[in-house]
Amino acid sequence: MELLYEIKYSLMTIFPPSVYDIFDIALLSFLIYKIIKFMLENRAGGLFKGLAVLVGAYLVAKLAHMKALTFIFENAFNVGIIALVILFQPELRRSLEKVGSGGLAKLKFGENYGNATRWEEPINQICEACRDLSSTQTGALIVIEQNEKLGEQINNGTVINADISNQLLGNIFFKNSPLHDGAVIVRDGRLHAAGCTLPLTQKPELVNKSMGTRHKAALGMSENSDAIVIAVSEETGVISVAENGNLRRELSYDDIKNLLTERLILTGKEKKNDQGQGSSKSDKPAPEKNNDLKEKEET
């Protein structure tokens, strides 16, 4: 404890108290913003409004010196905080996992070195499989793992750990295959597991009524992790991609390939180089006019 006090006093000598006050208010405001955003985005919008009403009623009772209501509200709030933690334990756990994995992922250096050789062929095979599965209206669910590990979903499936190929994905999702109902999970450019069960979305209102359980599972997996989930509809053959809780539909072969290449291969430096090359193409000089046009202009 003495060491902590010494660190505190040494910092106080460097920064004036006003700086600490500003930092304290800014940090508190950020935490309140994150809590409100979390409650609004995780089935707690109505609960948040109800809590706001109760807090307003408590303030009114406090100002009016209503001792009985004030006593009841204060004790209810003390118990209510514990109840909220219990009720929203899954959402809180997922949020903490995202904070931890996202923060640590940014500290990795050289992680993208060799991504091109690792992912180039798997991306081609995945895109070809999606195109073929779509043409035959064969349902499929492909989960591409990124920073957050999907061990829980892998454990409820069958570990394969094989090279990705169009033929292998076609055999897995064939209608009579024992693993066709579940999802396949791709890890580090290899097909790691198949027949995996995914969590369903907590926001079913975002899924069109014409879409079934496969799309709800794709959206749910993207809500619970940073994975990229590709779903092929069995009814229409439409290819959809779920990412970060959002679902994009009617994607083509090129759309999927560009998306996977950008997420799994390209780094920020490479993107800038691509943009620079694209802009340099537009700086080419205009073609020279032919002799006939020159003669007309001179006359």
Stockholm file with secondary structure:
# STOCKHOLM 1.0

chainA/1-299         MELLYEIKYSLMTIFPPSVYDIFDIALLSFLIYKIIKFMLENRAGGLFKGLAVLVGAYLVAKLAHMKALTFIFENAFNVGIIALVILFQPELRRSLEKVGSGGLAKLKFGENYGNATRWEEPINQICEACRDLSSTQTGALIVIEQNEKLGEQINNGTVINADISNQLLGNIFFKNSPLHDGAVIVRDGRLHAAGCTLPLTQKPELVNKSMGTRHKAALGMSENSDAIVIAVSEETGVISVAENGNLRRELSYDDIKNLLTERLILTGKEKKNDQGQGSSKSDKPAPEKNNDLKEKEET
#=GR chainA/1-299 SS CHHHHHHHHHHHHHSCHHHHHHHHHHHHHHHHHHHHHHHHHTTCHHHHHHHHHHHHHHHHHHHTTCHHHHHHHHHHHHHHHHHHHHHTHHHHHHHHHHHHHHHHHTTCCSTTTTHHHHHHHHHHHHHHHHHHHHHTTCCEEEEECCSSCCHHHHHTSEEEEEECCHHHHHHHTSTTSTTTTSEEEEETTEEEEEEECCCCCSCGGGSCTTCCHHHHHHHHHHHHSSCEEEEECTTTCCEEEEETTEEECSCCHHHHHHHHHHHHTCCHHHHHHHHHHHHHHTTSCCCCCCHHHHHHHHC
#=GC SS_cons         CHHHHHHHHHHHHHSCHHHHHHHHHHHHHHHHHHHHHHHHHTTCHHHHHHHHHHHHHHHHHHHTTCHHHHHHHHHHHHHHHHHHHHHTHHHHHHHHHHHHHHHHHTTCCSTTTTHHHHHHHHHHHHHHHHHHHHHTTCCEEEEECCSSCCHHHHHTSEEEEEECCHHHHHHHTSTTSTTTTSEEEEETTEEEEEEECCCCCSCGGGSCTTCCHHHHHHHHHHHHSSCEEEEECTTTCCEEEEETTEEECSCCHHHHHHHHHHHHTCCHHHHHHHHHHHHHHTTSCCCCCCHHHHHHHHC
//
